[in-house]
């Protein structure tokens, strides 16, 4: 038996690790397009960018681990095609690898700017090791940075760069940071946090041109203003990397379509991680989730399936983001909420609980770890809670959840 895994980020590596842990004794080939050992992505915009995390601590596993577990790790290798009939993958060097089962962990690719000047020297993205390394190498000559985008990556990069003494301006093409991801109260808290640390936040503003001869000198926005910059960091989102899947006729819709066992419409091909579109067992709708937690849990699901211990995916989503001294922790998905309850336990902490009528569907917390942990425990049951009690910071949050009736989201 031979399992080929395409993609060696969190999902792909964890799939290989879990296959061995579950007793898979066949051959495992793990293919990475990158030249470096598989690594953690979250620190790229935080500790690694700030140069407070040594590179060797970035690796998901040391090189010797793959040898010890008999995992054939192929670095700097691109897969260019899949032949479902012969059950082979074609590599860019012309080699073909036969598989019994194939796992696609191709992740997501960064969205790139399409404005004039986007190809100038000094314009960066922050998705992979090469991106982060390039930014770090350029920083000694940089004083002013314009960050384009108000999502997690843009804000984390802004916080890191500001902590390193750079003048940072963030241009956001919406009314507030994280607009599509969180409530106004959380956005306001994050905005104030950045402003207190010296970052300029400009909302309702779109970058329309990047100026400079060969090196970036400024960003022109649709408000007519020029924002001086020695560096531009664009964080405008990602898109699922599913060209291999669509190219061989697999079903694709906002990602590679899979069932609860991470299986595609080809019984010998599976997909996991950021590239996957799946029906969530709690929210009862198809979702594509970009998170380390999701990648890790789907890797467990596919390993169990291939080791004849099938158990459908039933994990509940959670995320985190570190900015300055604020730890933002999220459990659940707040899209479609009808009501939000704010719980503030101190000036430096905040929690937003999202409801569909009386059913709790998600929570965002900032420096409120207890609220996050309790909510995360009960959220899969979509509990019905007393909103008045929840907003009262004098009542222990665990007391509010204990004994709360469970609900079903229809």
N, C-alpha and C positions, 0 to 999 in steps of 0.2 A: 504494500500500500504506500502511496505517495501523496502527501498533502502539500500543495503549493499555496503560499500566502503572498499576495501581491500588496505591498505596502507595509512599512516597518515602523509605524508610529505606535501610539498606545494600543490601538485595537489589534494590529497585526502581531506585535510582540506578545501581548497578553494571550492571543489565540494560540501561539506556539507554546508559550509557558503552560497554559491550561491543558493543552493536548497532552503534553508529557505528564502533567500532574494527574490527569484522568486515566493514564495508562496506555495512551496511544504509542504503539511500538513500531509504527511504520516510519518511512522517511519523511522529514519535514524540511521544506525549502522556504526560506523567508527572503523575499526580494525587496530591496530598497533602492530607489533611484538616487539617494543621497550618498555622499562619499564618507560620511562620518557614521559612527555607531548610532543605533537608534537612541533617541533622546526624549526627555520630557519637554513638552511645548509650553506649559504655563510659565515657567521661569524666564522664557525668552524676553518677555516684555517687562519683567520685574528684576529679580536678583541677578540673572545672567547679564542683562543689559546694563545694570548698575555695577557690574564686575564684582559683586559680592558673593557669587557662587562659582567656585572653580569648575572648569569645563568637565573634569572627570566625574563630578557629582551630577552633571546633567544627564549622563547616560542612564538609560532604563536598566540595563544590565551590563556588567563588564564583559569584555570580549571573550574571556575564558568561559563564561556561563554558556554561551551558545555551543562551544566545543564540548563542554561537559554534558549538555543535554542532547547532544547529537542533532543540533539544529544547523542546517547548512545556510549560513547567512551570506547573501550575495549583495554586496554594496555596489554603488555606482552602476546599477543595472536597470535598464528601462524595458518594460514590457510593452510591446507595440501591437499585439493582437492576441485573440483567443480563438482557437478552433474547437468548437464544441463537439463536432463529429469525431475528430481524432483525439479529443481530450488533451490538447496541448496548448501551451502558451508560447508565443514567439517573442524572442528577445531582440533588442535593437542590433545586436551583433550577428543576427542570423540564426542563432541557436534556438532549438525548440526543446521545451521541457514537457514531458508527459505527466499528467496528473490523474489520480483517481478521484480526488476531491480538490476543489479550488476555492479559496477564500479571498474575496476582494475586500481589501482594507485600504482603499485608495484615497480616502479622506476628502478634503476639499481644497480647491485652489483659490488663491486670493483674487479679488476683483481689482482690476487695474484702472487707473485714471485714463480718461479719454479726452483730456483737454490739452490745448496747446502747451508745450513745454514739459509735458509729463516724462519725456525721455532725457531731460537734462541731468547732468551729473549733480548729485545731491538729493535726488528724489528717491525715497526708500519705501519699502513695504516691510511688514513685520509678521511673517508667517512661519519662517523656518530658520534653521541654524545659520545658514548663509546670510540671510537678511540681518539677523541680530549681530552677527560678526562684522558685517559691513558697516552697520551703524556705529558700533563700538570703535572701529578703526578710524572712522571719520570724525568722531566727536571732539578730539583735542583741538581741532581748528574751527569748531562750531560755537557760536554764541547765541544765535537766534534760530528757533525751530518753529515751523508752522505744522501743526498736526491737522490733517483733514479727516474728519469723522469723529462722531461722539458716541461710539459704541465702546465695548469693554477694552478692546485692543488699543484704540486711540487714547482713551482715558488713562489706561495703565501706562502706556508709553509716555504720555504727558507728565504723569506723576513721577516716573523714573527719571525723565530728562530734567525735570524741575529740581528734583533732589540732587542732581548732579550739577546744579548751578546754571542751567541753560535758561534763557528767556523763552517762554513757551506761549504760543497762541493756538487755541483750538477753534477751528471753524466747523460749525455743525449745521447741516442743512435740515434743521427741524426746530421746533419750538424749544426743545430742551434736550439735554443729554439722556441717552438710553430711553428715548421716547417710546419706542415700540417694545420695550422690554420691561419697563417698570412704571410705577405710579408717579404723579407729579411730586409728591412729598419726598420720595427717594431721590428723584432727579434734583430737586432743590437742595437737598442735603449734599449731594455729590458736587453740585455747582459751587455751593458755598465753600466746601472743603478745598476745591481747587483754587478758588479765588483767594482764600485765606493763605494759601501757600504760594501765591504770586503768579498763578496761571491766568491768562486772559481767555475767557470763554466768550465766543461770539456765536450767537444762535441765529436761526433763520437766514443763514448765509451760505452761499454756494461758491466754491472756488471755480473760476472760469478760465484762468490762465496762470501758468507759472512762467516767470520771466527770467532772463539771463542769457548770456552769449553761449557759453558751454556749461557754466556752473549756475545753479539756481541763485537768484538774488532777491526774489519776492514772489508773493502770490497775490494775484488780483482777484477780488471777489465781486459778486454781482451787486454788492452795495456801493461799488465804485472805489473802494478803498484798496490800497496796496499794503500788504503786510510783509515787512522785510524778513528775509529768511536766508540762512546759510545752509539749511537743511529742511526738507519737507518729508514728513512721515505720513503716509496715507493708510488709513484703516477704514475702508469703506465696505467691508464685508467679504464674504467668501461664497463660492458656489460649489455644489457637489461635483467631485471628479468622477464622472460616470461614462466617459467616452469609451473605455474598454468594454463596459457592459452593453452600452447601446450598440457598439460596433459589432458585437457578436449576436445581437438579437434578443438580449435580455430585456425584460420589462422595466422601463424607467419612467418615473414621474416625480419630479422634485427629489431625485435620488434614485438609487437602485431599489426596486420593489422586492420586499422579502416577506415571508410569513413569520409566525411567532417563533420559529426555530432558526431564523436568519437564512432561510433557504429561498433562492430565487426560483423563477419558473423553470430553470434547469435543475434537476434533482442532484447534480454533481457540483453545482456552483452555489456558494454562499456569499453573503456580503455583510459587513459590520462597520460600525463607526459613523463618522460624519457624512459618508456617502450614501447612507441607507435611509429609505423611506419605509416606515413600518406602522402597523396599527397598534397604538398604545393600549395596553390592557386596562388601564384606569380611565383614561380620557376618551376611549372609544372613538378615536379618529386617527388618521394617518399623520405621522409626524416625522420630521428629520431633526435630530437633536445633535448639536455640536457641543460635546463635553467629554472630558476624560472619563467621568463616571459612566456615561452611556457606552463609550467605546469599551471600557473594561467589562461591564456587565454583558454586553453583547458577545464579547470574546468568550466569556464563560458559557454562554448559551450555545454557541456554535461548537465549542469543544465537547460539551456534554452530548450534543447531537451526534457528532462524528464518532464518539466513543460508545454509542448505543445506550446512552443514558438520557434520552431526550426529556427536557424540561423547558417549556416555553418561557420566553422572556417575560419577567414580571417585575422588573426593577422600577423604582420611582426616581424621576430625574432630580438632580441637585447640582449646583454650580457654586463657584466662588470667584471673588475678585479682590485683590489687595491693592489699595491706593493710599499712600502715606501711612497713617496709623489707623486707617479704617479697613475693617474686614467686612466686605459685603458677601453675605451667604444667602443663597436662593434655594428653595425647595419647591418643586412643582412648577407648573406653567400657568402664568396669570392671564394669558390671552382669553378674551371674552368675559372678563369679570364684570359683575354688575354693581359691586360695592367693595369698598376698601376701608379697613379699620386700621388706624394708626396707633401704635403703642410706643410712647417715648419714655424711657426709663432714666435717661440722663441727657445732658447737652450733647454728648458724643455718641449717643446710641439712638437707634430708631428701628422700628419694625412696621412693615405694612402687610396686613393679612387680606388676601383677596378672596372674595366670595362670588359664587353664582347663587344669588338669593341667599339662602341660609347655609349653603354648603361651602366649606372652605376648600379652595382648589390650589392655593399657592401661598408662599410667604417670602418676603424679602426682608433681611435683617442687616443692620449695620452695627457692629460691635454689640450684638445682643445674642450671644451664642446659645444661651439657655432657651430663648424663644425659638431659635432655629432648630435646635436638637429635639425639643418637644414636638414642634410642628412637624418636623420631618418624620418622626415616629408615627404620628397619627394620620398624616395627610393621605396615605394610600386608601384609607377608609372614607375620605371626604367627609369629615365629621361636621355636624351641625353644632354651632357654638353660640353662646350668648355674646353678642357683639359689644354690649355695654360693659360687661365684665372684662372682655379682652382688651378694651381700650384703657382700663384702669390699671396703671402701673403698680399700684399698691397691692394688687391681688396676684399671688404667685401664678405664673402662666401654666405651670403643671396642674394646678388645681382646676383651672378652667377646662383643660382637655380631658381630665380623668372623668370617665363615665359619660362623655359626650356621645350622643347617638350617632351611629354611622349612617351614611347616605350613599346613594348611587347617582352618578352623573349621567343623565339621559340626554 
